[in-house]
Amino acid sequence: MKFSTREQQELLARARQGDVDAFAVLFEAMRPLMHRVAYRLVGPNDCDDVVMETYIKAWRALSEFGGRSTLATWTCRIARNCAYDLLRRRGRREVREQSLDEPLEEGRDRSEEVPDPRARTPAEAAAADDLRGAIQAALDRLHEVHRTTFLLREVDGLSYREIAAATGVRIGTVMSRLFYARRRLRRLLEQIGAVR
Amino acid sequence: MKWSTLLEQIRHDFSAPEPPPEDRFWGRFRERVRAIPRITPVREDGASSNGPRRARPVWLRVGRVLAPALAAVAIALLLRVHQAPAPETDRRQFSARAGKTATLSTVEDIDVLMDYDSVFIVEDPKSRGTLVWILGANSATPGG
């Protein structure tokens, strides 16, 4: 459900005054988007908790929203922080936020993830006539941030700005990660004949 | 398979699951916020705190400072024009000093009690009104 600027401003004003109903109307429209962001950042088991924490924080800090970005972008930033907080609390592997746009040492493809030796390769999955498995195996071979960026863009339909807010990088970095991800994924799938 | 077709396949196979139902989510949310105070900054002057104030544009800030001075000057000029003798001609004369006959809707003299960069004068013969814009006024350093 899309709101006009005036409708959004009215709902924002009421929500800032403590109207939970107005807050719910305003933020329900973007809940599927936040759910997708949380799902990509923390996985299926924790994404509901992350969305709830995100909305609680947004409710408490709504007066700090100054309109310099869209409400969705602002909320994506909160969702990212909540996701990282949860990952740290639960002792999950440290979240890396380094830039992947810097040149690497020669011969190494920055977009490549070190594969799990137990996991099926794309070729093995393709041989088993399992296209979905082949795609999954190829996705697993992408670097985590490339895979997340690719899925947020191509599957979840987020804008570059929303992805930048959700992953804590600049828009240019989002674009370069997306470029690497598409190129790497395409090459992997071309090797097994899944794409031409 | 073409790349565009493969992307469609990926969107179909790897889409995120649906979020929990609306009523269940918001029911939990309402329970949680009932016990949570809002972080709402309160200004000491008691003004409304609906979000951070936006910086006012320069022209508005300058205008607010100049407005009282301009109003005073405009009123003074209107009084001088009103008290001027009946004009024989309708010609406009600027900066007319003592000894010259003031005509209708004429600025005879201007006294601005502050330093300024320039003056812009608008006259309306029909209403006999005169509007004076003083640019770059500095009320902190009064001049003559």
Interface residues (C-beta under 8 A of the other chain):
Chain A: A13 R16 G18 V20 A24 E28 R31 P32 H35 R36 Y39 R40 P44 C47 D48 V51 M52 Y55 I56 W59 R60 A61 L62 S63 E64 F65 G66 G67 L131 R132 I135 Q136 L139 L151 E154 V155 D156 R186 L189 A194 V195 R196
Chain B: M1 K2 W3 L6 L7 Q9 I10 R11 D13 F14 S15 A16 P17 E18 P19 P20 E22 F25 W26 R28 F29 R30 R32 V33 I36 P37 R38 I39 T40 P41 S49 N50 G51 P52 R54
